[in-house]
Amino acid sequence: MAASDGFYLLDIRTAFEFSSSRIEDATHVSFLTPIAFSRRTRDLDKDAPIFVYDQTGHRSTMAVNRLRKMGFREIYELEGGFKAWTNKKFPTDE
């Protein structure tokens, strides 16, 4: 997985949630499968910013904590998750 424009945008929702709609250019990395999440993120550039979102903000908080423990330094969480994003009528990639 390569950093797009110098950062990573991780959609950590389920595959079903991701397939229905997402923020443009997001990469799907399900957080509900901890081993797969660790494998998919461990080789990312730890100095590049990472933006993380889920459906409502609950899982992303746990993902941010896990990423910090893995050594990532600059992590941002979308407050309120994808639901807040769509409620504000921001663009999505369907």
VOPAGU-2260 file (C-alpha; in pm, 1 decimal, decimal comma):
REM VOPAGU-2260
SITE   aa  ch    i         X         Y         Z
SITE  MET   A    0       0,0       0,0       0,0
SITE  ALA   A    1     150,9     330,2    -105,9
SITE  ALA   A    2      92,1     666,3      56,4
SITE  SER   A    3    -136,1     874,1    -164,9
SITE  ASP   A    4     -21,8    1237,2    -179,9
SITE  GLY   A    5     217,8    1170,1     109,9
SITE  PHE   A    6     -39,1    1027,5     351,6
SITE  TYR   A    7    -251,9     718,7     410,7
SITE  LEU   A    8    -631,8     723,4     430,0
SITE  LEU   A    9    -750,7     404,6     598,5
SITE  ASP   A   10   -1113,1     293,8     600,2
SITE  ILE   A   11   -1123,8      36,0     879,2
SITE  ARG   A   12   -1491,2     -56,8     842,5
SITE  THR   A   13   -1614,5    -398,9     732,5
SITE  ALA   A   14   -1581,6    -505,9     369,1
SITE  PHE   A   15   -1957,5    -465,2     327,8
SITE  GLU   A   16   -1951,8    -108,8     463,4
SITE  PHE   A   17   -1653,9     -22,0     243,6
SITE  SER   A   18   -1813,0    -168,5     -69,4
SITE  SER   A   19   -2129,3      38,3     -28,9
SITE  SER   A   20   -1959,7     379,8      -7,3
SITE  ARG   A   21   -1630,8     532,1     102,4
SITE  ILE   A   22   -1423,5     848,8     105,3
SITE  GLU   A   23   -1245,6     881,5    -227,6
SITE  ASP   A   24    -898,3     721,5    -242,0
SITE  ALA   A   25    -944,0     540,7      90,5
SITE  THR   A   26    -777,3     203,3     136,6
SITE  HIS   A   27    -977,0     -68,8     306,9
SITE  VAL   A   28    -805,6    -229,7     607,5
SITE  SER   A   29   -1063,7    -400,4     829,2
SITE  PHE   A   30    -996,1    -348,6    1197,1
SITE  LEU   A   31   -1223,1    -638,0    1295,7
SITE  THR   A   32    -954,5    -882,3    1180,7
SITE  PRO   A   33    -662,9    -788,8    1410,9
SITE  ILE   A   34    -398,3   -1007,3    1245,3
SITE  ALA   A   35    -484,4    -882,6     897,2
SITE  PHE   A   36    -491,9    -523,0    1023,8
SITE  SER   A   37    -142,0    -560,9    1170,8
SITE  ARG   A   38      -8,3    -727,0     854,8
SITE  ARG   A   39    -154,0    -461,4     624,6
SITE  THR   A   40     -22,8    -169,6     830,4
SITE  ARG   A   41     311,4    -285,3     973,1
SITE  ASP   A   42     516,6    -193,6     665,3
SITE  LEU   A   43     365,6     149,5     611,4
SITE  ASP   A   44     593,4     451,9     645,2
SITE  LYS   A   45     574,8     531,4    1016,6
SITE  ASP   A   46     659,6     897,2     949,4
SITE  ALA   A   47     376,9     954,6     696,9
SITE  PRO   A   48      48,7    1092,3     830,9
SITE  ILE   A   49    -232,8     839,4     865,3
SITE  PHE   A   50    -600,0     934,6     858,7
SITE  VAL   A   51    -832,6     667,9     999,9
SITE  TYR   A   52   -1209,0     637,8     992,4
SITE  ASP   A   53   -1478,1     383,4    1067,0
SITE  GLN   A   54   -1857,1     409,8    1062,7
SITE  THR   A   55   -1918,1     611,2    1381,1
SITE  GLY   A   56   -1581,9     668,5    1552,1
SITE  HIS   A   57   -1568,9     381,4    1801,1
SITE  ARG   A   58   -1336,2     139,4    1619,5
SITE  SER   A   59   -1114,3     418,3    1491,1
SITE  THR   A   60   -1020,2     514,0    1847,8
SITE  MET   A   61    -901,3     157,7    1909,3
SITE  ALA   A   62    -720,1     153,1    1573,8
SITE  VAL   A   63    -539,4     478,5    1654,2
SITE  ASN   A   64    -420,6     328,5    1983,4
SITE  ARG   A   65    -296,3      15,5    1805,7
SITE  LEU   A   66    -116,1     219,5    1539,5
SITE  ARG   A   67      55,6     426,6    1810,2
SITE  LYS   A   68     175,8     106,3    1976,9
SITE  MET   A   69     311,1      -4,1    1637,6
SITE  GLY   A   70     525,0     311,8    1624,4
SITE  PHE   A   71     325,4     542,3    1398,4
SITE  ARG   A   72     370,5     903,9    1494,3
SITE  GLU   A   73     116,2    1118,1    1309,3
SITE  ILE   A   74    -234,1     969,6    1324,2
SITE  TYR   A   75    -562,3    1150,8    1275,6
SITE  GLU   A   76    -908,6    1017,0    1349,5
SITE  LEU   A   77   -1221,1    1133,9    1167,8
SITE  GLU   A   78   -1444,9    1244,2    1453,6
SITE  GLY   A   79   -1786,1    1084,0    1420,0
SITE  GLY   A   80   -1662,0     853,6    1145,2
SITE  PHE   A   81   -1803,8     806,1     798,7
SITE  LYS   A   82   -2153,4     879,2     927,6
SITE  ALA   A   83   -2049,3    1231,7    1029,4
SITE  TRP   A   84   -1873,9    1275,3     692,2
SITE  THR   A   85   -2187,5    1187,4     496,7
SITE  ASN   A   86   -2415,3    1386,9     728,7
SITE  LYS   A   87   -2211,0    1694,3     636,4
SITE  LYS   A   88   -2264,9    1608,3     267,5
SITE  PHE   A   89   -1892,8    1571,1     198,2
SITE  PRO   A   90   -1813,2    1378,9    -122,0
SITE  THR   A   91   -1796,6     999,5    -130,8
SITE  ASP   A   92   -1682,0     745,4    -385,6
SITE  GLU   A   93   -1970,4     506,6    -443,3
